[in-house]
Amino acid sequence: MSATMKSPRRVKLPPGDPPSAANPRLSTESLKARHDAPGNPLADPSSSPGPADDWLPPKTLLKPPGQLQLSDPELNEELTRILNANNPQAPQNIARYNNTDRAFKTVPYAEHVVVHFEFDGYMIYTGGDDADAPNPLVAVAAGLNNLVTSATSAANDAPQPQPPPRPTTGDPGEGDDATGDPVSPSKAAPPSRNQFNFSERASQTLNHPYRDRWTNTDPPPRRTFADTVNQFAIYDAYIEDAQQKEKAAAKAKAPAAGVKAQKDDHTALIPPSDAPPHSESEIHRNAELRRALAMVERMANQNTFDQVTQDYKYWEDAGDEFREGRAGVLLPLWKFICEKEKKKQTTAICWNPEKHDLFAVGYGSYEFTRQGPGMVACFSLKNPSHPEYLCVTEAGVMSVDFHPQYPSLFAVGLYDGSVAVYDLKKKTDAPIFKSTSKSKHADPVWQVSWQKDDLDDNSNFFSISSDGRVVQWTLLKNELVMGDVIKLTVENNVGPMVDLAPAPGPSLAPHPASAPVNSAAAAALNLDHDKKLFGLEGGCSFDFNRASDHLFIVGTEEGRLHKCSKLYNSQYLLSFEGHQMAVYTAKYNPFLARVFLTASADWTVKLWDHDQTKPLMSFDLCSPVGDVAWAPYSSSVFAACTSDGKVYVYDLSINKYVPICEQPVVKKAKLTHLAFSVNEPILLVGDDRGHVQSLKLSPNLRRPARNVDLAEDQKLADILAI
């Protein structure tokens, strides 16, 4: 910003007041009073020009054509004006080449400083380096200063005559202003508000000088580092560090044992450690370290399987809108593999009731010649690369079930007939309860299931085995108590078995020569022998009713189905004409308590009412059915897996005869088990190679019913009534 400076000029006195010889020079007060006097053209620029302004050029007010005429209120209106320091002429979107990145980079900020005026002064900083150097400007300024000082002192020494008093008329104030007499400071006119209208002396504003300074610094050294971090690298790094500490501890103890230590140049490479050495097991037992490693491992897996994670959370198949018959598909997500049990089969799958991303997988073998130790692995959807928990069993695992109230407890049924209970909170993989050699099943335990606590608030679960017994196990303080619920007898089949033709070989009946002929005794002997040989049916599966927990359905190896109760252990409530081969699975509907499904090796899935002896519906899948499960979100949807590697999804409200989804999941493998997630549209499927595949259901497979107000149990009842 620049301001116009006005220089003092000589004022022409009006006639009648000639300067006096005694007072050749007027004082400052007199000149100021004359300037402010009325009628003075210098004091009032709006007055008409007088003789003193003859030499000035005439002023002509020019108005542009079409000028807007404003009223006084509009002219006096205050308008807010916002000023900023941005330079409108500054360039934008400047791109400069960056030698470090070897690419063009956009300059984020532009310089908005604009220099309007720059003036180099003559002042020199006294404390600077140039203070002692000779400067001609300083000498000239010093000479002028001495000249002005001498002239001022001479003028002050001369006598100052007083002017004679002048007569005045009228107002004293007006007379003083008209005659130009000196005005006292108290009666002087107030200064003008606008400081640029009048100036009685010349002045120059002192501007602070600008200085530019530079400095040079060396940038910190840089280098590019790139590496890959995963759970294997982290594990190897900790193992290597533990081995180095063990070697350092061994070398430190060697001189104390009396052995002369030899100096080795490589000893200095091992850094000294004040902390005691830790073994590998102690490092792995550190809770904080394990928690940090688990978090880092999950982050690495999330980045590795980012696309699969996005599909799991947000994928919706848009093609379902155009498929005929409201058919759907299954999207493969993660595949869960336990590296330690690659040669085992997936024998059980169970979701955790509280941690909805956690599920347990049992590993064993259905073949008698390939038996060995088993394992239970607990996987999480957040870490598909490695199980969260592992426990090794003495025999192959055949069944797994989580406790509904205590999600850290799970029961395991083994191939050797024993059962065990594990706790995920324990630091070891040893079971907290285990059956003894005297109290256990004689054959493999095909299924276990937790039930409500008894009257003494003791946790208990049930198991079924091929030895023909359904057993209740009660968890006491220090032991696992066993009690038979029912034995699967075959009394109804004794007659036909007795009438069978005798097998070749020696007869068990008395010889005619050694004893008298007694047909009644011989028949009784054969009857007792058949009861001993064929007295119990082999149990394969069972499930408890959701509405009446004392009722349960049992599937046997002979293909028969029995409706049983905990209150009556001597007989069946009802028997069904079941399948032609072993019943692998029996599942009650979670909404309609009287309906259940069965899956068998005879290639069929049948729908039953536990009050009727014949099936309501039958579905032929052209291959042995390994498992069947009801969907937790609909009473009319269920899924089944077969030995040819296919998964079938049925919706009885859409089609009772054709599945809405038939999709192969694996090749050259048999599917053994499947399980629906309670909270997510996820289906887990296991095969005989030890792999567990997670599948996401498309919208058509989980679409709600058209009549939302209709209850699920009533919906299924209406479907079965048609």
C-alpha positions in Angstrom: 0.0 0.0 0.0 1.3 3.4 -0.9 0.2 6.8 0.4 0.5 10.3 -1.2 2.7 12.7 0.8 1.9 16.4 0.5 4.9 18.9 0.7 4.5 22.3 2.4 4.1 25.3 0.0 4.4 29.0 0.4 1.2 30.8 1.2 0.4 34.1 -0.4 -0.8 36.6 2.3 -3.9 38.7 1.7 -3.4 42.4 1.1 -3.4 44.7 4.1 -1.1 42.5 6.2 2.3 43.1 4.8 5.1 41.4 6.7 6.7 43.6 9.2 10.3 44.4 9.1 10.6 43.7 12.7 9.1 40.3 12.3 10.3 39.1 8.9 9.2 35.4 9.5 5.8 34.3 10.8 5.5 31.7 13.5 4.0 28.3 13.0 0.9 29.1 15.0 0.2 32.1 12.9 0.4 30.2 9.7 -1.9 27.5 11.0 -4.4 30.0 12.2 -4.4 31.7 8.8 -4.8 28.4 7.1 -7.9 27.5 9.1 -9.5 30.9 8.8 -12.9 31.0 7.0 -12.7 31.7 3.3 -9.2 30.4 2.9 -9.2 28.3 -0.3 -6.5 26.0 1.1 -8.5 25.1 4.2 -11.8 24.6 2.2 -11.2 22.8 -1.0 -14.9 23.1 -2.0 -14.8 26.9 -2.1 -14.4 28.7 -5.3 -10.9 29.3 -6.5 -9.3 32.6 -5.6 -6.3 34.5 -6.7 -4.1 32.1 -4.8 -5.2 29.2 -6.9 -4.8 30.9 -10.3 -1.7 28.8 -11.1 -3.6 25.5 -10.4 -5.3 23.6 -13.4 -9.1 23.8 -13.4 -10.9 20.8 -11.9 -13.8 19.3 -14.0 -16.0 16.6 -12.5 -16.5 13.9 -15.1 -19.3 11.4 -14.7 -19.6 8.3 -16.8 -22.8 8.0 -18.9 -25.4 5.9 -17.3 -24.0 6.3 -13.7 -26.1 4.7 -11.0 -27.8 7.3 -8.8 -28.0 6.3 -5.2 -30.0 7.9 -2.4 -28.4 9.1 0.8 -29.4 6.0 2.9 -27.9 3.8 0.2 -24.7 5.8 0.1 -24.4 5.7 3.9 -25.0 2.0 4.1 -22.0 0.1 5.4 -20.9 -2.8 3.3 -18.8 -5.6 4.6 -15.7 -6.3 2.5 -13.6 -9.4 3.1 -10.0 -9.2 2.1 -7.8 -12.2 1.8 -4.2 -12.8 1.1 -4.6 -15.0 -1.9 -3.0 -14.0 -5.1 -5.5 -14.5 -8.0 -2.7 -14.5 -10.5 -0.8 -17.3 -8.8 -0.6 -20.4 -11.0 -2.4 -23.6 -9.9 -1.8 -27.3 -10.5 1.9 -26.9 -10.9 3.7 -30.3 -11.6 7.4 -30.6 -11.0 9.7 -33.6 -11.5 10.7 -35.3 -8.3 14.2 -36.9 -8.7 13.7 -39.1 -5.6 10.5 -40.7 -6.7 11.3 -40.4 -10.5 7.9 -39.0 -11.3 6.1 -35.7 -11.6 4.5 -34.5 -8.4 1.9 -31.8 -7.9 3.0 -28.8 -5.8 0.4 -28.5 -3.1 0.9 -24.8 -2.3 1.6 -21.8 -4.4 3.4 -18.6 -3.4 0.9 -15.8 -2.7 3.4 -13.0 -1.6 3.5 -10.0 -4.1 6.1 -7.2 -3.6 4.6 -3.9 -4.6 7.4 -1.6 -3.5 11.0 -2.1 -2.5 13.4 0.6 -1.4 17.0 0.2 -0.2 17.7 2.4 2.8 20.9 3.9 4.0 20.8 2.7 7.6 23.3 0.3 8.7 23.0 -2.1 11.6 25.6 -1.1 14.2 26.1 -4.6 15.4 26.6 -6.1 12.0 29.7 -7.0 10.0 29.5 -3.8 7.9 29.4 -1.4 10.8 33.2 -0.6 10.6 33.4 -0.3 6.8 33.6 3.3 5.4 30.3 4.5 3.9 30.0 7.8 2.0 26.3 8.1 2.7 27.1 8.2 6.5 29.5 11.1 6.0 27.0 13.1 3.9 24.3 12.5 6.5 26.6 13.6 9.3 27.5 16.8 7.5 23.9 17.7 6.9 23.1 17.0 10.5 25.9 19.4 11.7 24.7 22.2 9.3 21.1 22.0 10.5 22.2 22.0 14.2 24.3 25.2 13.8 21.5 27.0 12.0 19.0 26.1 14.6 21.3 27.3 17.5 21.9 30.7 15.7 18.2 31.3 15.2 17.5 30.6 18.8 20.2 33.0 20.1 18.8 36.0 18.1 16.3 38.3 20.0 12.7 37.8 19.2 10.7 41.1 19.1 7.1 41.0 20.2 4.5 42.2 17.7 2.3 45.2 18.8 -1.2 44.4 19.9 -3.9 44.8 17.3 -7.4 46.1 17.9 -10.1 43.6 17.4 -13.8 43.9 16.8 -16.6 41.4 17.3 -16.0 38.0 18.6 -12.5 37.6 20.0 -12.2 34.2 18.5 -13.2 35.4 15.0 -10.8 38.4 15.3 -7.9 36.3 16.1 -8.6 34.0 13.1 -9.1 37.0 10.8 -6.0 39.0 11.8 -3.7 36.0 12.0 -2.6 36.7 15.6 -1.0 33.8 17.5 -3.6 31.5 18.9 -3.2 29.9 22.3 -2.9 26.1 22.4 -6.1 25.8 24.3 -8.0 27.7 21.5 -6.4 26.0 18.5 -8.7 24.3 16.0 -9.0 20.5 16.3 -6.8 18.6 13.9 -8.4 17.1 10.8 -9.6 13.5 11.1 -8.2 12.7 7.7 -4.4 12.8 8.1 -3.9 12.9 4.3 -5.7 16.2 3.8 -3.1 18.4 5.4 0.5 18.1 6.7 2.5 20.9 8.2 5.9 19.3 7.6 7.5 16.7 5.5 8.2 13.3 7.0 9.4 9.9 6.0 8.4 6.6 7.5 11.2 4.3 8.6 10.9 0.9 7.0 12.5 -2.0 8.7 15.2 -3.5 6.4 14.7 -7.0 5.0 17.5 -9.6 5.4 17.8 -12.9 3.6 19.6 -15.7 5.3 20.5 -19.1 4.0 21.7 -22.3 5.7 22.8 -25.7 4.4 22.0 -29.0 6.2 22.8 -32.5 5.2 19.6 -34.6 4.8 19.4 -37.8 6.9 20.5 -40.9 5.0 17.8 -43.0 3.4 17.5 -46.5 2.0 14.7 -48.6 0.6 13.7 -51.7 2.6 11.1 -54.3 1.5 10.2 -57.6 3.1 7.3 -60.0 3.5 5.9 -60.7 6.9 3.7 -63.8 7.6 3.1 -66.2 10.5 5.9 -68.5 9.3 8.5 -65.8 9.2 7.5 -64.5 12.7 7.6 -68.0 14.1 11.1 -68.7 12.6 12.4 -65.4 13.9 11.4 -66.2 17.5 12.8 -69.7 17.2 16.1 -68.4 15.9 16.2 -65.8 18.7 15.5 -68.5 21.4 18.3 -70.7 20.0 20.8 -67.9 20.1 19.9 -67.2 23.7 20.3 -70.9 24.6 23.7 -71.0 22.9 24.8 -67.8 24.8 23.6 -69.3 28.1 25.5 -72.6 27.4 28.7 -70.7 26.6 28.3 -68.6 29.8 27.9 -71.7 31.9 30.9 -73.6 30.4 33.7 -71.8 32.4 31.8 -72.3 35.7 31.8 -76.1 35.1 35.6 -76.2 35.1 36.0 -76.4 31.4 38.6 -74.0 30.0 36.8 -71.6 27.6 38.5 -70.8 24.4 38.3 -67.4 22.9 36.3 -67.3 19.7 36.0 -64.4 17.4 32.4 -65.2 16.7 31.4 -64.9 20.4 31.4 -61.1 20.1 28.6 -61.3 17.5 26.1 -62.6 20.1 24.8 -59.6 22.0 24.9 -59.9 25.8 21.5 -60.3 27.5 20.8 -59.3 31.1 17.6 -61.2 31.2 17.7 -65.0 31.9 17.4 -67.2 28.8 13.9 -68.5 27.9 13.1 -71.8 26.3 10.8 -72.1 23.4 7.9 -73.3 25.5 8.2 -70.4 27.9 8.1 -67.9 25.0 4.9 -69.5 23.6 3.3 -69.4 27.1 3.5 -65.6 27.3 -0.1 -64.4 27.2 0.7 -60.9 25.9 3.0 -62.3 23.2 0.4 -64.9 22.1 -2.3 -62.2 21.9 0.0 -59.9 19.8 0.9 -62.7 17.5 -2.7 -63.7 17.0 -3.6 -60.1 16.2 -0.7 -59.8 13.7 -1.6 -63.1 12.1 -5.2 -62.1 11.7 -4.2 -58.8 10.1 -1.9 -60.6 7.7 -4.6 -63.1 6.7 -7.1 -60.4 6.3 -4.8 -58.7 3.8 -4.0 -62.0 2.1 -7.7 -63.0 1.7 -9.0 -59.5 1.2 -11.1 -60.3 -1.8 -12.7 -63.4 -0.1 -13.4 -61.3 3.0 -15.2 -58.7 0.9 -17.3 -61.4 -0.8 -18.1 -62.9 2.6 -19.4 -59.5 3.9 -20.9 -57.8 0.8 -21.4 -60.3 -2.1 -24.9 -60.7 -3.4 -25.5 -62.6 -6.6 -27.5 -60.4 -8.9 -28.2 -63.3 -11.2 -30.8 -64.8 -8.8 -33.3 -62.4 -10.2 -33.2 -64.0 -13.6 -33.0 -67.7 -12.6 -36.0 -69.9 -13.2 -37.8 -71.4 -10.3 -36.0 -69.1 -7.8 -32.9 -71.2 -8.0 -29.7 -70.2 -6.2 -26.0 -70.9 -6.1 -23.3 -71.4 -3.4 -20.2 -69.1 -3.5 -17.0 -70.8 -2.3 -15.1 -68.8 0.3 -12.3 -70.1 2.5 -11.0 -73.6 2.7 -9.9 -74.8 6.2 -7.1 -77.3 6.3 -5.2 -78.7 9.3 -1.7 -79.5 8.2 -1.2 -82.1 10.9 -4.2 -84.2 9.8 -4.1 -84.2 6.0 -4.7 -87.9 5.8 -7.7 -88.0 8.2 -11.3 -87.6 7.4 -13.7 -84.9 8.5 -15.9 -86.8 11.0 -17.7 -83.9 12.8 -18.5 -80.2 12.4 -20.1 -78.0 15.1 -20.5 -74.2 15.4 -19.9 -72.4 18.7 -23.1 -71.1 20.2 -21.6 -67.8 21.5 -18.6 -67.0 19.2 -20.4 -67.1 15.9 -17.1 -67.1 13.8 -15.7 -70.1 15.7 -16.4 -73.8 14.9 -14.9 -77.1 15.8 -13.9 -79.9 13.3 -13.3 -83.5 14.3 -10.7 -85.6 12.5 -10.7 -89.4 12.4 -11.4 -92.3 10.0 -14.4 -94.4 9.3 -12.3 -97.3 8.1 -11.3 -99.9 10.6 -7.8 -100.5 9.0 -6.8 -96.8 9.1 -7.4 -96.1 12.8 -5.0 -94.0 14.8 -4.9 -90.8 17.0 -7.5 -88.2 16.2 -7.7 -84.5 16.6 -10.1 -81.7 17.3 -9.3 -78.3 15.6 -11.2 -75.1 16.4 -11.1 -72.7 13.4 -12.2 -69.1 13.1 -13.4 -67.2 10.1 -11.0 -64.4 11.0 -8.0 -66.7 10.6 -8.6 -69.4 7.9 -4.9 -70.4 7.6 -4.4 -72.1 11.0 -6.7 -73.4 13.8 -7.1 -71.4 17.0 -7.1 -74.5 19.2 -5.8 -78.0 18.8 -6.2 -81.1 20.9 -4.9 -84.6 20.1 -6.9 -87.6 21.2 -5.8 -91.2 21.6 -8.4 -92.5 19.1 -10.1 -91.1 16.1 -12.8 -88.4 16.8 -16.3 -89.4 15.6 -18.5 -86.6 17.1 -18.1 -83.1 18.7 -20.7 -80.9 20.4 -20.4 -77.5 22.2 -22.1 -76.8 25.5 -25.0 -74.4 24.9 -24.5 -72.4 28.2 -20.7 -72.8 28.6 -19.3 -72.2 25.1 -15.7 -73.1 26.2 -16.7 -76.7 26.9 -17.2 -79.3 24.2 -17.7 -83.1 24.4 -16.0 -85.5 22.1 -16.9 -89.1 21.1 -14.1 -91.4 20.1 -13.7 -94.5 17.9 -12.7 -96.7 20.8 -16.0 -96.1 22.7 -14.7 -93.5 25.2 -15.9 -89.9 25.6 -14.1 -86.8 26.9 -14.8 -83.2 27.8 -12.4 -80.4 26.9 -12.2 -76.8 28.0 -10.8 -74.1 25.6 -9.8 -71.9 28.5 -7.3 -74.5 29.7 -3.7 -74.0 28.6 -3.2 -77.7 27.9 -4.9 -80.0 25.5 -5.7 -82.6 28.2 -9.4 -83.3 28.8 -11.0 -82.2 32.1 -13.2 -85.3 32.1 -12.7 -88.6 30.4 -14.4 -92.0 30.6 -12.5 -94.9 32.1 -11.9 -98.3 30.5 -14.7 -99.8 32.6 -17.3 -97.2 32.0 -17.4 -96.6 28.2 -19.0 -97.9 25.1 -17.9 -101.0 23.4 -18.1 -99.6 19.9 -17.5 -96.2 18.3 -19.4 -93.2 19.6 -21.2 -91.8 16.6 -22.9 -88.8 18.2 -22.8 -86.8 21.4 -25.3 -84.1 22.4 -25.5 -81.7 25.5 -28.8 -81.4 27.3 -30.2 -79.3 30.1 -28.7 -79.6 33.6 -30.3 -82.1 35.9 -32.1 -81.4 39.2 -28.7 -81.0 41.0 -27.5 -78.4 38.4 -24.9 -80.9 37.0 -24.0 -80.7 33.3 -24.8 -83.8 31.3 -24.7 -85.0 27.8 -25.9 -88.1 25.9 -24.1 -90.4 23.5 -25.0 -93.2 21.1 -22.9 -96.1 19.9 -23.0 -99.2 17.7 -23.1 -101.3 20.9 -26.9 -100.5 21.0 -26.9 -98.2 24.0 -27.9 -94.6 24.6 -25.9 -93.4 27.6 -26.2 -90.3 29.8 -22.9 -88.8 31.1 -23.0 -86.5 34.2 -20.2 -84.2 35.1 -19.6 -84.3 38.8 -16.8 -82.6 40.7 -14.1 -85.1 40.1 -15.5 -87.8 37.8 -17.7 -88.5 34.8 -20.6 -90.7 35.8 -22.2 -93.0 33.3 -25.8 -94.2 33.2 -27.8 -96.2 30.5 -30.9 -94.4 29.2 -32.2 -97.1 26.8 -30.9 -100.2 25.0 -31.9 -100.7 21.4 -33.3 -104.2 21.5 -34.5 -106.2 18.5 -37.3 -108.2 20.2 -39.7 -107.6 17.3 -37.2 -109.3 14.9 -36.6 -112.5 16.9 -39.3 -114.4 15.2 -38.1 -114.0 11.6 -34.5 -114.5 12.7 -35.4 -117.9 14.3 -37.3 -119.1 11.2 -34.2 -118.6 9.1 -32.5 -121.7 7.6 -29.7 -123.1 9.8 -26.3 -122.2 8.7 -23.9 -125.0 7.6 -21.7 -126.4 10.4 -22.2 -128.0 13.8 -25.6 -127.5 15.4 -26.0 -125.9 18.8 -29.0 -128.1 19.6 -28.5 -131.3 21.7 -27.6 -134.4 19.7 -30.5 -136.9 19.3 -28.3 -139.8 20.5 -27.2 -138.1 23.7 -30.5 -136.7 24.9 -34.2 -137.4 24.4 -35.9 -135.4 21.7 -37.5 -132.3 23.1 -38.5 -129.8 20.4 -39.6 -127.2 23.0 -36.2 -127.2 24.7 -34.4 -126.9 21.4 -36.5 -123.9 20.3 -35.9 -122.2 23.7 -32.2 -122.8 23.3 -32.1 -121.3 19.8 -34.2 -118.4 21.0 -31.7 -117.6 23.8 -28.8 -117.9 21.5 -30.3 -115.5 18.9 -31.0 -113.0 21.7 -27.4 -113.1 22.7 -26.2 -112.6 19.1 -28.8 -110.2 17.8 -30.1 -108.7 21.0 -29.2 -105.0 20.3 -29.4 -102.8 17.3 -26.4 -100.6 16.5 -27.2 -97.0 17.0 -25.9 -94.4 14.5 -27.6 -91.1 15.2 -30.2 -89.5 17.5 -31.7 -86.0 18.1 -33.8 -84.5 20.9 -37.1 -82.8 20.5 -37.0 -79.0 20.8 -40.4 -78.7 22.6 -40.2 -81.9 24.8 -36.7 -82.5 25.8 -37.5 -86.0 27.1 -38.4 -87.2 23.6 -35.7 -88.2 21.2 -35.5 -90.1 17.9 -32.9 -92.8 17.2 -31.5 -94.1 13.9 -29.9 -97.5 13.7 -27.5 -99.3 11.4 -30.3 -101.6 10.2 -32.2 -98.6 8.9 -34.9 -98.6 11.6 -36.1 -95.5 13.5 -37.3 -95.5 17.1 -39.1 -92.8 19.1 -37.8 -93.0 22.7 -38.2 -91.2 26.0 -35.9 -90.6 28.9 -38.7 -91.6 31.2 -39.2 -95.1 29.7 -36.0 -97.1 29.2 -37.7 -100.5 28.7 -39.5 -100.0 25.5 -40.0 -97.7 22.5 -42.8 -95.2 22.2 -43.0 -95.8 18.4 -41.0 -97.6 15.7 -40.8 -96.5 12.1 -40.4 -98.3 8.8 -37.2 -96.5 8.1 -34.5 -96.9 5.5 -33.0 -99.9 3.8 -29.5 -99.1 5.1 -27.9 -97.3 8.0 -29.4 -94.0 9.1 -26.5 -91.5 9.3 -28.4 -88.5 10.5 -31.7 -87.7 12.2 -32.6 -84.0 12.8 -35.7 -82.4 14.3 -37.1 -79.3 12.7 -36.2 -76.2 14.8 -39.7 -74.6 14.3 -42.2 -77.5 14.0 -41.3 -79.9 16.8 -43.1 -83.0 15.4 -41.3 -83.1 12.1 -37.8 -84.5 11.5 -35.5 -85.5 8.7 -33.3 -88.6 8.2 -30.4 -89.2 5.8 -29.3 -92.7 4.9 -26.8 -94.7 2.9 -29.7 -95.9 0.7 -29.4 -92.6 -1.3 -32.5 -91.1 0.2 -33.6 -88.3 2.5 -37.0 -88.7 4.2 -39.3 -86.3 6.0 -41.2 -87.8 8.9 -43.9 -87.0 11.4 -43.1 -88.6 14.7 -46.7 -89.6 15.2 -46.9 -91.5 11.9 -45.0 -94.7 11.0 -44.5 -93.9 7.3 -42.6 -91.0 5.8 -44.3 -87.9 4.6 -41.9 -87.2 1.8 -38.9 -89.0 0.3 -36.1 -87.4 -1.8 -33.8 -89.6 -3.9 -30.3 -88.0 -4.3 -28.7 -90.9 -6.4 -25.8 -91.3 -4.0 -25.2 -92.2 -0.3 -26.2 -89.2 1.8 -23.6 -88.3 4.4 -25.5 -85.6 6.4 -28.6 -83.4 6.4 -29.3 -80.2 8.3 -32.3 -77.8 8.6 -31.7 -74.1 7.9 -31.9 -71.9 11.0 -33.7 -69.1 9.2 -36.6 -71.1 7.6 -38.7 -74.1 8.5 -39.0 -75.3 4.9 -35.3 -75.1 3.9 -32.8 -77.9 4.4 -29.5 -79.0 2.9 -27.9 -82.4 2.3 -24.5 -83.6 1.1 -23.7 -86.8 -0.8 -20.7 -89.1 -1.5 -20.4 -87.8 -5.1 -19.3 -84.4 -3.8 -22.6 -82.5 -4.3 -24.6 -80.3 -2.0 -28.4 -80.1 -2.4 -30.6 -77.3 -1.0 -34.3 -77.8 -0.9 -37.1 -75.3 -0.2 -40.4 -77.0 0.3 -42.3 -73.8 0.0 -41.1 -73.4 -3.6 -40.7 -77.0 -4.9 -41.2 -80.3 -3.1 -39.6 -82.4 -5.7 -36.6 -80.5 -7.3 -33.9 -78.8 -5.3 -33.4 -75.1 -5.8 -29.7 -75.6 -5.7 -27.6 -78.7 -6.8 -23.9 -77.8 -6.9 -20.7 -79.9 -6.9 -18.3 -78.7 -4.2 -15.4 -81.1 -4.4 -13.9 -83.5 -7.0 -12.9 -87.1 -6.4 -13.9 -86.8 -2.7 -16.9 -87.8 -0.5 -18.8 -85.2 1.5 -19.3 -86.4 5.1 -20.8 -83.5 7.1 -22.3 -80.1 6.8 -23.5 -77.4 9.2 -25.4 -74.1 8.9 -24.2 -70.9 10.6 -26.9 -69.5 13.0 -26.1 -65.8 12.3 -24.5 -65.7 8.9 -25.6 -67.1 5.5 -22.7 -69.6 5.6 -22.7 -73.3 5.1 -19.7 -75.5 6.1 -19.1 -78.7 4.3 -16.4 -81.4 5.2 -15.1 -84.2 3.0 -13.1 -87.4 3.5 -9.8 -85.7 2.8 -9.9 -83.6 5.9 -10.9 -80.3 4.2 -13.7 -78.0 5.3 -15.1 -75.7 2.6 -17.1 -72.6 3.6 -19.9 -71.6 1.2 -22.1 -68.5 1.1 -25.8 -68.8 0.1 -27.1 -66.6 -2.6 -30.2 -64.4 -1.9 -32.6 -67.0 -3.4 -31.5 -69.6 -1.0 -32.2 -67.5 2.1 -35.1 -65.3 0.8 -37.8 -64.8 3.4 -41.3 -66.1 2.9 -43.9 -64.2 1.0 -46.3 -64.0 3.9 -44.1 -62.5 6.6 -46.8 -62.5 9.2 -47.2 -66.3 8.9 -45.2 -68.2 11.6 -42.6 -70.6 10.4 -44.2 -73.6 12.1 -47.5 -72.8 10.6 -45.9 -72.4 7.2 -44.4 -75.9 7.3 -47.6 -77.4 8.6 -49.6 -75.9 5.7 -47.0 -77.3 3.2 -47.3 -80.8 4.7 -51.1 -80.6 4.7 -51.3 -80.1 0.9 
